[in-house]
């Protein structure tokens, strides 16, 4: 999985002068501030089998106020401040529980959107720029590439 991310971000950096990877090897990151409440959701623009990095931080009781849930697995993970967790966020519905005690819970989240991988796979072109034959071949290869990505688990 790391190799896939590494090759993709290296391709972007080489082919888009001036681009920087601020949270390498992920292409994007954000810092969530405030109460940081996340309802059940899937990150549909992320790579289906890709990893989303979540690092909570702040002052809070991680046993009661910082569990990260994964609905399909029926589990909630206790995640303390500064402890990274990786989630295939496009594949699984995830959420965090509401802060029930005094404190402050923030988070850093890093990811690479599926369109970035697609752009790299297409040699720096969007799907709109492919010929009809290239587009057909690309779409026909999707099941194989998804199966390959899922095999990394």
N, C-alpha and C positions, 0 to 999 in steps of 0.2 A: 504494500500500500504506500509506504514511504517513497519507494522508487517512482511510483506513478505520480505522486505529488511533486517530487523533486524534478522529474523530467518536464512536467507541465510548467512549473514556475520558472525553470531555467529557459524553456522555450519562450515564455512570455517576456522575460527580462531581455533575452537576445533580440527578439523581434519587435519589441515596443520600446524604443529608446526613451529614457527618462522615467520609465516605470521602476518602482521600487517594491520590494517585498518587505513590508514593515513587520510582519509576523511570520517569517519564512518557516516552513514551506507553504503555508496557506496564503492565498491571494488577498483575503479580506479579514478584517477583524473589527470588532466594536467593543466599547466599554459601556455596559449597562449601569446606569446610576439611578438612585431613588430606591423604591421598594423592590424592584426587580421581581416582578411576578410574571410567570409564564404559564398561560393556560395550555391545555392539551393541544399539540400541533405537530405537524410534520413540516420540515423545511423542504418544500417541493422543488425549489430551484437548486438545491444542492445535488451533488453526485449521489445517485441512488445508494451505492455501497460505500460512499466516502465518509470520512470522519469529520465531525465537528468537535472542536476542542472547547470545553467550558471550564473556566477557572473561577470559582466564587471567591470573593474576598470581602473584608469588612469585619465587623464585630458582631457576632451572632452565635447562638447555640446551635451547632450543626446537627445535634441529635433531634432537635424539635423544629428547627427553622430552615434547614437547607437541604432537604431531601430532594433528589432529582428522580422523578418517576418515569418508568418506561411501561406504558400501558399494555402493549402486547405481551410483555414478559411478566406482567403482574408484580413488578418489584419497584421499590424505592430505595435509592442508594443514599447513605449519609455522606455528604461531601463537605469537609471542613474547609475553612479559609485557606486559600493557596494550593489546594489539592486539585490537580487537573483530572478531568474525566473526558473520555472520548466516546462519542455517541454517533452511530450512523443515523443522522438526524432526518434524512429523507425517507428512510426505511421504517423507522419506529416513531410512534406517537410519544412525545415526551413532554414533561411539564415540571414545574417545581412547586413546592407547597408554600402556602402563605406564611409570612413572618408572623408568628404568634406571640413573640416576646419582644421586649425592647432590644434595639440593636439596629444595625445597618448592614444590609446584604447587597453587594454589588457583584458584577461578574464581567469577566473578559471572555469573549467568544470569538473563535477564529474558524474560518471555513474557506472553501474554494467552491464557487458555484459551478454547476454542471456546464454552463455555456463556455467557461474558460477551458475545461477539458475538451469540449467539442471543438473549440477554435484550434486548439493545439493538434487534435487528432486530424483535423481537416487541413493541416499545413498552414495555419494562419488565415483561414478563410471562414466566413460564416456559411451556414447551410444554404442561404439565399444565393450565394455566389457559385454554387456547384452547377455543373451541367446536369441534365435530366438523368443521364447514365450514372454519373458520380453520386447523385442524391439517392438513386435507387440502390446502388451498391452499398452506400453508407447505411441506409435504413435496413437493408437486408443483413448487415453485420451486427446490428444492435443486439439480438438475442445472444449471439456468441460472446460479445463484449460484456454484456450483463452477467452471463454465466461465469465468465472469467473473473470479473470483479467479486461476485458472490463466493467464488471458490477461495478467495483470500481470507475468508472467515474461518 
